[in-house]
Amino acid sequence: MKFTLTHKAIILVTIPLLFEFVFIAALAYLLNQAEEESTLVFRSANIGNCSNKLIKDIFELSAIPHNEIMELFASNGYKIKIETIRSDLKELSQAAKDNPSEQLIVKKSIASGEEAFILVEELEKTFQSGNLLGAIDQLKQLRGELRSCMQHMISNDLITMAQTEQQKAVEYHNKQLASRKQIQFLLIAGLLFNAIITIFVAWLITKKIVGGLGLLIDNNYRLVSGVTLNPPIGGSDEIANLDSTFHEMAISLSEAKQREKSMIEHSLDVICSLDPQGKLTAVNPACKRILGYPESILLGMNLRGITVEEDIEPLNNALSSAGSGETETKFESRVRQENGGIVDVLWSIHWVESASSFFCVGHDITARKEMERLKQQFMAMISHDLRTPLTTIGNYLEMLAAGIFGSLSDKGQHLLKVAENNANRMLTLINDLLDLEKAEFGGLKLDCSVQNLNDLLDQSIKSVANLASEKQVSLELAETDLVVYADPKRVAQVLVNLLNNAIKFSPSGGIIKVIAKVNDGMAFIHVVDQGRGIPEHLREAIFERFQQVEISDAADKGGSGLGLAICKAIVELHGGHITVENNKDAGSTFSFSLPLTKQDKVLDTTKTLVH
């Protein structure tokens, strides 16, 4: 059977408790015995005392001379002595009431006494009648009978009873003394034994509980110090289970530490720690590969010493920001390697208060930076080497279409139209790419001013009116008097892009509604169409670059997949958001927000601009 710590504690406490019960029972028995012996001593002593007093009083009465008896009669002294003897007999009878044999002896003495008392009463009557001589003669005649009655009152049985009770009283007294000694011995022995049991129980509890806790505390220090733990305690109680759990935790921590160490050692990123002054106090193997210095040189080196001079200030700002309590600080810097090379590193710095150190993770972004430089060069090449020629080609195509270089056949006109559309599409694609790059690198600037939102919406709708007419789609605007703070050209670019998409994917005879509302201090513009809608899993993705709902849309409907990405960039530059939701019946609603300068109601009147 497995005993828990609670079971063991109950058992250990029960042992002295049981002894206490036994000790109390024994003590109660001895006390009860002593009480009985005390009662017997009192009874025997009382009978002996009463018997001796009776004998003494009878002897005193029988020894009184004749002349004195008459004097006692005259002064009622003799009557008093008679009452004293009667009282002695009564007390003796009361003392011997529990012993039938003794009660019988006392009754005989009382009967003899009553006979003598009757004779004395007759004598007293004669004396009281005034016949003194007759009383003296009567006393002489009754003296023999009185002596006989006195002798019967003080019988041998009474004397023997008195002697026996006196002996019993002595014996009971001796037993009582012995019982007291036994009680004293029991008390002393019980106290000593109880003290021994208490010390033993305390020792067992100390050995099991305190000893176990001591091992746990020692294991705790060993775990912190990295020293091997003590062997398991063993057993099935709570301390043993706690010790077993502690060993399992230590194993788990050791495994986690090994995994963490392995991750740090095999990490592709720089992982290091800095003291408050910026000196490296710990590095992982990746530091040598990325930073270009061996561990022996890096340890103790100030990170500022290998940072390119122009990037030292951002490093200082990042350390100051991280040390001020921010959860994490990120920045980029260039590090000068031992061989003279330069590596770009994206740092993430976190201040650890308990260790008074900066925990740093550095990711090598040299390749990314190089790609960004190449990308910028490519975009510059597109802007200069492609957009300019395409613009020139577009101008020539317009001149051909105008007949400046002569008339063209119908087939030539058709081919010219195709070429003009392709040139415009390529030019739009290039402009979109350039706008996206500007937005990404902060080159896309806004020229914001106070604008009447209704005018912006009306102008944008008119710019796509021809396309809507060709597709036989109606455009409806809910007029509004809202005033926004925005770049009118960029807002028009967003609206035209959303309207073009709505027209492309709307069925013939469909209706596109443009509605402006106010919510949370922002103006929200909703473009509602009756097209095919947007699948739920693409509602976020369509605002990324080169994303189409269907792969065939680029060929069938035209477009590069950059329009919505540009819309998102422009709206976010204004401090707004752009989203899309499917309508309950059909189609979808694209919504974007702009900052208000005036918060008025939206007019409910709706007019059809194109049909």
C-alpha positions in Angstrom: 0.0 0.0 0.0 1.3 3.5 -0.9 1.3 6.0 1.9 1.1 9.7 1.0 2.7 12.3 3.2 -0.7 13.0 4.7 -1.1 9.3 5.7 2.3 9.3 7.3 1.6 12.5 9.2 -1.7 11.1 10.4 0.0 7.8 11.5 2.8 9.7 13.3 0.4 12.0 15.1 -2.0 9.1 15.9 0.8 7.2 17.8 1.3 9.8 20.6 -2.4 10.4 20.6 -3.2 6.7 21.3 -0.6 6.8 24.1 -2.3 9.9 25.5 -5.6 8.0 25.6 -4.0 5.0 27.3 -2.2 7.3 29.7 -5.4 9.2 30.5 -7.3 5.9 31.0 -4.7 4.5 33.3 -4.5 7.8 35.2 -8.3 7.9 35.5 -8.3 4.3 36.8 -5.7 5.1 39.5 -7.4 8.3 40.5 -10.7 6.4 40.8 -9.0 3.7 42.9 -7.4 6.4 45.0 -10.8 8.0 45.4 -12.3 4.7 46.5 -9.5 4.1 49.0 -9.9 7.6 50.3 -13.6 6.9 50.9 -12.8 3.7 52.7 -10.2 5.4 54.8 -12.7 8.1 55.7 -15.4 5.5 56.5 -13.1 3.3 58.6 -11.7 6.2 60.4 -15.1 7.6 61.0 -16.5 4.3 62.4 -13.4 4.0 64.6 -13.6 7.6 65.8 -17.4 7.2 66.5 -16.9 3.9 68.4 -14.0 5.3 70.5 -16.0 8.4 71.3 -19.0 6.3 72.3 -16.9 4.0 74.5 -15.2 7.0 76.1 -18.5 8.8 76.8 -20.0 5.6 78.3 -17.0 5.0 80.5 -17.1 8.6 81.7 -20.8 8.3 82.5 -20.4 5.0 84.3 -17.5 6.2 86.4 -19.4 9.2 88.0 -19.8 8.8 91.8 -23.4 8.7 93.5 -23.1 12.1 95.0 -22.1 13.6 91.7 -24.9 11.9 89.9 -27.4 13.6 92.1 -25.7 16.9 91.5 -25.8 16.2 87.7 -29.5 15.4 88.0 -30.0 18.7 89.7 -28.1 20.6 87.0 -29.4 18.6 84.0 -25.8 17.6 83.4 -26.6 13.9 83.5 -29.3 14.4 80.8 -26.8 16.2 78.6 -24.4 13.3 78.8 -27.2 10.9 77.9 -28.0 13.0 74.8 -24.3 13.0 73.9 -24.3 9.2 74.1 -27.4 9.0 72.0 -25.7 11.4 69.4 -22.7 9.1 69.4 -24.9 6.1 68.7 -26.6 7.9 65.9 -23.3 9.0 64.3 -22.0 5.4 64.6 -25.2 4.0 63.0 -24.8 6.5 60.2 -21.1 5.6 59.7 -21.8 1.8 59.7 -24.9 1.9 57.5 -23.1 0.4 54.5 -22.0 -2.7 56.4 -24.9 -5.0 57.6 -22.8 -6.9 60.2 -21.5 -3.6 61.7 -25.0 -2.1 61.5 -26.3 -5.1 63.5 -23.7 -4.5 66.3 -24.6 -0.8 66.4 -28.3 -1.7 66.7 -27.6 -4.0 69.7 -25.7 -1.1 71.3 -28.5 1.3 70.6 -31.1 -1.2 72.1 -29.0 -1.6 75.3 -28.6 2.1 75.4 -32.3 2.7 75.2 -32.8 0.2 78.1 -30.4 2.2 80.2 -31.9 5.5 79.1 -35.4 4.3 80.3 -33.9 3.4 83.7 -32.3 6.8 83.9 -35.6 8.5 83.0 -37.4 6.7 85.8 -34.6 7.7 88.2 -34.8 11.3 86.9 -38.6 11.3 87.5 -38.1 10.2 91.1 -35.5 12.9 91.6 -37.7 15.6 90.1 -40.6 14.6 92.4 -38.4 15.8 95.3 -37.8 12.4 96.9 -34.1 12.6 97.1 -33.6 9.6 99.4 -35.9 7.6 97.3 -33.9 8.5 94.2 -30.7 7.5 96.0 -32.1 4.1 96.9 -33.5 3.7 93.5 -30.0 4.5 92.0 -28.5 1.8 94.2 -31.0 -0.7 93.1 -30.7 0.3 89.4 -26.9 0.6 89.4 -26.4 -3.1 88.6 -28.9 -2.9 85.7 -27.3 0.3 84.4 -23.8 -1.3 84.5 -25.2 -4.3 82.6 -26.7 -2.1 80.0 -23.5 -0.1 79.7 -21.6 -3.4 79.3 -24.0 -4.5 76.5 -23.6 -1.1 74.8 -19.8 -1.5 74.9 -19.8 -5.0 73.8 -16.8 -7.0 72.7 -18.2 -6.9 69.1 -18.3 -3.1 69.2 -14.7 -2.9 70.6 -13.6 -5.4 68.0 -15.4 -3.5 65.2 -13.7 -0.3 66.4 -10.3 -1.9 66.4 -10.9 -3.6 63.0 -12.0 -0.3 61.4 -8.9 1.5 62.9 -6.7 -1.2 61.4 -8.6 -0.9 58.1 -8.2 2.9 58.1 -4.4 2.4 58.5 -4.3 -0.2 55.8 -6.4 2.0 53.4 -4.3 5.0 54.2 -1.2 3.0 53.3 -2.8 1.9 50.1 -3.8 5.5 49.4 -0.2 6.5 49.9 0.9 3.7 47.5 -1.7 4.8 44.9 -0.5 8.4 45.1 3.0 7.2 44.5 1.8 5.1 41.6 0.0 8.2 40.2 3.1 10.3 40.6 5.2 7.6 38.9 2.7 7.3 36.1 2.7 11.1 35.6 6.5 11.3 35.5 6.8 8.2 33.3 4.0 9.4 31.1 5.6 12.8 30.7 9.0 11.2 29.9 7.5 8.7 27.5 5.4 11.4 25.8 8.4 13.6 25.5 10.3 10.7 23.9 7.5 9.9 21.5 7.1 13.6 20.6 10.9 13.9 20.0 10.8 10.7 17.9 7.8 11.9 15.8 9.4 15.3 15.4 12.6 13.5 14.3 10.8 11.4 11.8 8.9 14.4 10.4 12.1 16.4 10.2 13.9 13.6 8.5 11.2 13.0 6.0 9.7 16.4 5.3 12.4 18.8 6.2 15.1 16.5 4.9 13.1 16.1 1.6 12.6 19.9 1.4 16.3 20.4 2.0 17.1 18.1 -0.9 14.7 20.0 -3.1 16.3 23.3 -2.1 19.7 21.8 -2.8 18.5 20.6 -6.1 17.3 24.0 -6.9 20.7 25.5 -6.3 22.3 22.7 -8.3 19.9 23.3 -11.2 20.8 27.0 -11.2 24.5 26.3 -10.9 24.4 23.6 -13.6 25.6 20.9 -11.2 24.2 17.3 -11.3 21.1 16.9 -9.2 20.9 14.6 -6.1 19.5 11.1 -6.8 15.7 10.9 -6.6 14.3 10.6 -3.1 12.1 7.6 -3.9 8.7 6.7 -2.4 5.2 7.7 -3.2 4.4 10.6 -1.0 4.0 14.2 -2.1 7.6 15.2 -1.5 8.8 12.2 -3.5 6.3 13.1 -6.3 7.5 16.7 -6.2 11.1 15.6 -6.4 10.3 13.4 -9.3 8.5 16.3 -11.0 11.5 18.5 -10.3 13.9 15.9 -11.9 11.5 15.7 -15.0 11.5 19.5 -15.1 15.3 19.6 -14.9 15.5 17.1 -17.8 13.1 19.2 -19.8 15.0 22.4 -19.1 18.2 20.7 -20.0 16.8 19.5 -23.3 15.3 22.9 -24.0 18.6 24.5 -23.2 20.3 22.1 -25.6 17.8 22.9 -28.3 18.2 26.6 -27.6 21.9 26.3 -27.7 21.7 24.3 -30.9 19.4 26.8 -32.5 21.7 29.7 -31.6 24.8 27.8 -32.7 23.2 26.8 -36.0 21.3 30.0 -36.6 21.9 31.7 -39.9 21.5 35.1 -38.2 23.8 36.9 -35.8 22.8 36.4 -32.2 24.7 38.3 -29.6 24.4 40.3 -26.4 25.8 43.8 -25.6 26.5 45.4 -22.2 25.0 48.9 -21.5 28.1 50.5 -23.2 27.6 48.5 -26.4 30.4 45.9 -25.9 29.8 42.4 -27.2 29.6 39.9 -24.3 28.3 36.8 -26.1 28.2 35.8 -29.8 27.1 32.8 -31.8 29.1 31.1 -34.6 27.2 33.0 -37.3 28.9 36.2 -36.2 32.2 35.1 -37.7 30.5 34.2 -41.0 28.4 37.4 -41.3 30.4 40.0 -39.4 33.8 38.6 -40.6 35.5 38.5 -37.1 36.4 35.4 -35.0 34.8 35.1 -31.6 38.0 35.9 -29.7 38.2 39.4 -31.4 34.4 40.2 -31.1 34.1 39.5 -27.4 34.8 42.7 -25.6 34.7 44.8 -28.8 32.3 47.7 -29.0 29.8 47.3 -31.8 30.3 50.9 -32.8 33.9 50.0 -33.6 32.9 47.8 -36.6 29.9 49.9 -37.7 30.3 52.3 -40.7 30.6 55.8 -39.3 27.5 57.1 -41.0 25.4 54.4 -39.3 26.8 54.9 -35.7 24.1 57.5 -34.9 21.2 55.2 -35.8 22.9 52.5 -33.7 23.1 54.9 -30.7 19.4 55.9 -31.2 18.4 52.3 -31.3 20.3 51.4 -28.1 18.8 54.4 -26.4 15.3 53.6 -27.6 15.6 49.9 -26.5 17.1 50.8 -23.1 14.2 53.2 -22.4 11.8 50.3 -22.1 10.4 49.7 -25.6 9.8 46.1 -26.3 11.9 45.9 -29.5 13.8 48.3 -31.7 14.8 47.6 -35.3 17.2 49.5 -37.5 19.6 48.9 -40.3 23.4 49.5 -40.3 26.5 48.6 -42.3 29.2 46.6 -40.7 32.9 46.8 -41.8 34.3 43.3 -42.0 37.9 42.4 -41.0 38.8 41.9 -44.7 37.5 45.4 -45.6 34.2 44.2 -47.0 30.8 45.9 -46.1 27.8 43.9 -45.0 24.3 45.3 -44.5 22.6 44.0 -41.3 19.0 44.4 -40.1 19.2 44.5 -36.3 16.5 43.7 -33.8 17.5 44.9 -30.3 15.7 44.1 -27.0 16.8 45.2 -23.5 16.8 42.5 -20.9 16.5 44.1 -17.5 17.3 41.0 -15.4 20.6 40.6 -17.2 21.3 44.3 -17.7 22.2 43.5 -21.3 20.9 44.1 -24.9 19.8 41.0 -26.7 20.5 41.5 -30.4 19.6 39.5 -33.5 21.2 40.6 -36.8 19.9 39.4 -40.2 22.2 39.7 -43.2 20.3 41.9 -45.8 23.3 42.5 -48.1 21.7 40.5 -50.9 18.4 42.3 -50.4 20.0 45.7 -50.4 21.8 44.7 -53.6 18.6 43.6 -55.1 17.0 46.9 -54.1 19.8 48.8 -55.7 19.5 46.7 -58.9 15.7 47.2 -58.8 16.1 51.0 -58.5 18.6 50.9 -61.4 16.1 48.8 -63.4 13.2 51.2 -62.6 15.4 54.2 -63.6 16.2 52.3 -66.8 12.5 51.7 -67.4 11.7 55.3 -66.7 14.4 56.6 -69.0 14.9 53.9 -71.7 11.3 52.7 -72.1 8.9 55.4 -71.1 10.5 58.1 -73.2 10.5 56.0 -76.5 7.0 54.7 -75.8 5.8 58.3 -75.3 7.4 59.2 -78.6 5.9 56.2 -80.4 2.5 57.1 -78.9 2.8 60.7 -80.3 3.7 59.3 -83.8 0.8 57.0 -83.7 -1.6 59.9 -82.8 -0.1 61.8 -85.8 -0.7 58.9 -88.1 -4.3 58.5 -86.8 -4.8 62.3 -87.5 -3.7 61.8 -91.1 -0.7 64.1 -90.9 1.4 61.5 -92.8 -1.3 60.6 -95.3 -4.5 58.5 -95.2 -4.5 54.8 -94.3 -6.6 52.0 -95.5 -9.2 50.4 -93.3 -6.8 47.6 -92.4 -4.1 50.2 -91.7 -6.5 52.1 -89.4 -7.3 48.9 -87.5 -3.6 48.0 -87.1 -2.9 51.6 -86.0 -5.6 51.4 -83.4 -4.2 48.1 -82.1 -0.7 49.5 -81.9 -1.9 52.7 -80.2 -3.8 50.6 -77.5 -0.7 48.4 -76.9 1.5 51.4 -76.6 -0.9 53.0 -74.1 -1.1 49.8 -72.2 2.7 49.5 -72.0 3.0 53.1 -70.9 0.3 52.7 -68.2 2.1 49.6 -67.0 5.4 51.5 -66.7 3.7 54.4 -65.0 2.0 52.0 -62.5 5.3 50.3 -61.7 7.0 53.7 -61.2 4.2 54.8 -58.9 4.4 51.6 -56.8 8.1 52.0 -56.4 7.7 55.6 -55.4 5.1 54.6 -52.8 7.4 51.8 -51.5 10.5 53.9 -51.1 8.7 57.1 -50.1 9.0 58.9 -53.4 5.3 59.1 -54.0 4.3 62.6 -52.7 0.8 64.0 -52.2 -0.3 67.5 -53.0 -3.3 67.7 -50.6 -5.8 70.5 -50.3 -9.4 71.1 -49.3 -11.6 69.4 -52.0 -15.3 69.1 -52.6 -15.8 65.4 -52.7 -18.9 65.6 -54.9 -16.8 67.4 -57.6 -14.1 64.7 -57.4 -16.6 61.9 -57.8 -18.4 63.7 -60.7 -15.2 64.3 -62.6 -14.0 60.7 -62.2 -17.4 59.3 -63.4 -17.3 61.6 -66.5 -13.7 60.3 -67.3 -15.0 56.8 -67.6 -18.4 57.7 -69.2 -17.3 56.5 -72.7 -16.2 53.1 -71.5 -19.4 52.7 -69.5 -21.5 53.7 -72.6 -19.6 51.1 -74.7 -20.4 48.4 -72.1 -24.0 49.6 -71.7 -23.5 50.1 -68.0 -25.2 52.9 -66.0 -23.3 55.0 -63.5 -25.2 56.6 -60.5 -23.8 59.1 -58.1 -25.4 59.9 -54.7 -24.6 63.5 -54.4 -22.8 64.7 -51.2 -21.7 68.0 -49.7 -18.7 66.4 -47.8 -15.4 68.2 -48.0 -12.1 66.2 -47.8 -8.4 67.0 -47.4 -6.8 65.1 -50.3 -4.7 65.1 -53.5 -7.3 65.5 -56.2 -5.2 63.8 -58.9 -4.4 60.8 -56.8 -8.0 60.4 -55.5 -9.2 60.6 -59.2 -6.7 57.9 -60.0 -8.1 55.7 -57.3 -11.7 56.4 -58.4 -11.0 55.9 -62.1 -9.2 52.6 -61.4 -12.1 51.3 -59.3 -14.7 52.4 -61.8 -12.8 50.9 -64.7 -12.7 47.5 -62.9 -16.4 47.8 -62.1 -17.3 48.5 -65.7 -15.1 45.7 -67.0 -16.7 43.0 -64.8 -20.4 44.4 -64.9 -22.9 42.7 -67.2 -24.6 44.6 -70.0 -27.4 46.7 -68.5 -25.8 46.7 -65.1 -25.7 49.6 -62.7 -22.7 51.0 -60.8 -23.4 53.2 -57.8 -21.0 55.6 -56.2 -22.0 56.6 -52.6 -20.2 58.7 -50.0 -20.9 58.3 -46.2 -19.4 59.5 -43.0 -18.0 57.1 -40.3 -15.6 57.7 -37.4 -14.6 61.1 -38.7 -13.7 59.8 -42.1 -15.4 60.0 -45.5 -16.0 56.6 -47.0 -16.5 56.2 -50.7 -18.3 53.1 -51.9 -18.2 51.8 -55.5 -21.0 49.2 -55.8 -21.2 47.0 -58.9 -23.3 44.0 -60.1 -20.4 41.9 -61.3 -19.3 38.5 -60.4 -17.9 39.4 -56.9 -14.6 38.6 -55.3 -13.9 35.2 -53.7 -13.4 35.4 -50.0 -9.9 34.0 -50.0 -8.8 36.8 -52.5 -10.3 39.8 -50.7 -6.9 40.7 -49.3 -4.7 39.3 -52.0 -6.2 41.4 -54.9 -4.6 44.5 -53.4 -1.2 43.0 -53.9 0.9 43.4 -57.1 0.0 41.4 -60.2 -3.0 39.7 -58.5 -6.0 38.8 -60.6 -9.2 37.1 -59.6 -8.8 34.7 -62.5 -5.7 34.1 -64.6 -7.5 34.8 -67.9 -8.6 38.3 -66.7 -5.4 39.9 -67.9 -5.9 38.7 -71.5 -9.7 38.9 -71.6 -10.3 42.1 -69.6 -7.0 43.9 -69.9 -5.0 45.3 -67.0 -1.7 44.5 -65.4 -2.8 43.6 -61.8 -1.2 46.7 -60.4 -4.2 49.0 -60.3 -5.6 47.9 -56.9 -2.1 47.9 -55.4 -1.6 51.5 -56.5 -5.1 52.4 -55.1 -4.1 50.8 -51.7 -0.8 52.8 -51.6 -2.5 56.1 -52.4 -5.4 55.6 -49.9 -2.9 54.6 -47.2 -0.8 57.7 -47.9 -4.0 59.7 -47.2 -4.3 57.9 -43.8 -7.3 55.8 -45.0 -8.0 52.1 -45.7 -9.4 50.3 -48.7 -11.5 47.1 -48.6 -13.8 45.0 -50.6 -17.0 43.1 -49.7 -19.4 41.0 -51.7 -23.0 42.3 -52.0 -25.9 40.2 -50.7 -27.6 39.9 -54.2 -24.8 40.2 -56.7 -21.5 42.0 -57.3 -19.1 43.6 -54.9 -18.5 46.9 -53.1 -15.0 48.5 -53.0 -14.7 51.1 -50.2 -12.0 53.5 -49.3 -11.7 56.3 -46.7 -10.4 59.9 -46.8 -9.9 62.4 -44.1 -12.7 64.9 -43.6 -12.4 68.6 -43.2 -16.2 69.1 -42.9 -18.7 66.5 -41.6 -22.0 67.0 -43.3 -24.8 64.7 -44.3 -24.9 62.7 -47.5 -27.7 63.8 -49.8 -30.2 61.1 -50.6 -30.8 62.3 -54.1 -29.4 60.1 -56.9 -29.0 61.0 -60.5 -28.1 58.9 -63.5 -25.1 60.3 -65.3 -24.6 57.7 -68.1 -26.9 55.2 -69.5 
